[in-house]
Amino acid sequence: MELFKVLEERRSVRKYKEDPVPGEKLMKLLEAARISPSWSNLQCWRFIVVSDPEIKKKLASSMPDNNPAKKAVGERAPLVLVLCADPTESGDQDNKDYYLLDAGLAMQQLMLAAHEEGLGTCWVAWFDEKTAREACKVPEQYRIVALSPLGYPEKQPSTRPRKSMDDIVFSEKWGNPIKF
Ligand SMILES: Cc1cc2nc3c(=O)[nH]c(=O)nc-3n(C[C@H](O)[C@H](O)[C@H](O)COP(=O)(O)O)c2cc1C
């Protein structure tokens, strides 16, 4: 699929079919994450692939009941990815912790590759880290940056609105509108 089509079509998927994710597809997605850019090429990310229903339930219990992705993590998706990162394996500048960016970029590459393979994902950041840590026995040295369900979407979710170009892009200096 053409890259821009993937970018346009990707959605946060919260309803999944029961069909399993083929191993070779899963490895392709993880490869997309593995080759992502990072601070000093330190590659602080680690991924845990969860298929065990009990662990998925524990991960879902780390999410508030009104998190719209809770059922996707606990029941609907055949797999859940746990995105971990070691802050000491990245850098910081002016109080900006780049491990979050490193891990986020790797996950986004994975998510775009997933869409190309017909699979759905959803960023989940609204969860209690301690509970998720216990569920997957993640060492204290690593932060859990996000979770994502992974599987075949039940349907393509509708498009969420985005800000206009004028709201987010300036020319030369802050606030100057850009002319195309
Ligand atoms: C950092 C981050 C955290 C998010 N956390 C959650 C979450 O906890 N639960 C959820 O259902 N969606 C979560 N989302 C998904 C957003 O709600 C979604 O990306 C946004 O509404 C735009 O929709 P789209 O991804 O379908 O384009 C998160 C997205 C990002 C980038």
PDBQT file of the ligand as one rigid body, heavy atoms in Angstrom, charges set to zero:
ROOT
HETATM    1  C1  LIG A 201      -0.334   9.148  23.540  1.00  0.00    +0.000 C 
HETATM    2  C2  LIG A 201      -1.709   8.596  23.216  1.00  0.00    +0.000 A 
HETATM    3  C3  LIG A 201      -2.463   8.015  24.225  1.00  0.00    +0.000 A 
HETATM    4  C4  LIG A 201      -3.716   7.463  23.946  1.00  0.00    +0.000 A 
HETATM    5  N1  LIG A 201      -4.396   6.791  24.939  1.00  0.00    +0.000 NA
HETATM    6  C5  LIG A 201      -5.580   6.216  24.639  1.00  0.00    +0.000 A 
HETATM    7  C6  LIG A 201      -6.259   5.446  25.636  1.00  0.00    +0.000 A 
HETATM    8  O1  LIG A 201      -5.799   5.269  26.761  1.00  0.00    +0.000 OA
HETATM    9  N2  LIG A 201      -7.433   4.875  25.288  1.00  0.00    +0.000 N 
HETATM   10  C7  LIG A 201      -7.981   5.005  24.027  1.00  0.00    +0.000 A 
HETATM   11  O2  LIG A 201      -9.048   4.454  23.784  1.00  0.00    +0.000 OA
HETATM   12  N3  LIG A 201      -7.354   5.724  23.069  1.00  0.00    +0.000 NA
HETATM   13  C8  LIG A 201      -6.176   6.328  23.346  1.00  0.00    +0.000 A 
HETATM   14  N4  LIG A 201      -5.490   7.018  22.365  1.00  0.00    +0.000 N 
HETATM   15  C9  LIG A 201      -6.055   7.089  21.001  1.00  0.00    +0.000 C 
HETATM   16  C10 LIG A 201      -6.589   8.482  20.653  1.00  0.00    +0.000 C 
HETATM   17  O3  LIG A 201      -7.814   8.688  21.309  1.00  0.00    +0.000 OA
HETATM   18  C11 LIG A 201      -6.746   8.588  19.106  1.00  0.00    +0.000 C 
HETATM   19  O4  LIG A 201      -5.486   8.472  18.502  1.00  0.00    +0.000 OA
HETATM   20  C12 LIG A 201      -7.376   9.911  18.663  1.00  0.00    +0.000 C 
HETATM   21  O5  LIG A 201      -8.695  10.021  19.152  1.00  0.00    +0.000 OA
HETATM   22  C13 LIG A 201      -7.433  10.031  17.137  1.00  0.00    +0.000 C 
HETATM   23  O6  LIG A 201      -8.115   8.942  16.564  1.00  0.00    +0.000 OA
HETATM   24  P1  LIG A 201      -7.412   8.009  15.464  1.00  0.00    +0.000 P 
HETATM   25  O7  LIG A 201      -6.186   7.376  16.108  1.00  0.00    +0.000 OA
HETATM   26  O8  LIG A 201      -8.447   6.956  15.097  1.00  0.00    +0.000 OA
HETATM   27  O9  LIG A 201      -7.045   8.862  14.297  1.00  0.00    +0.000 OA
HETATM   28  C14 LIG A 201      -4.248   7.565  22.625  1.00  0.00    +0.000 A 
HETATM   29  C15 LIG A 201      -3.465   8.158  21.615  1.00  0.00    +0.000 A 
HETATM   30  C16 LIG A 201      -2.208   8.643  21.900  1.00  0.00    +0.000 A 
HETATM   31  C17 LIG A 201      -1.374   9.224  20.780  1.00  0.00    +0.000 C 
ENDROOT
TORSDOF 0
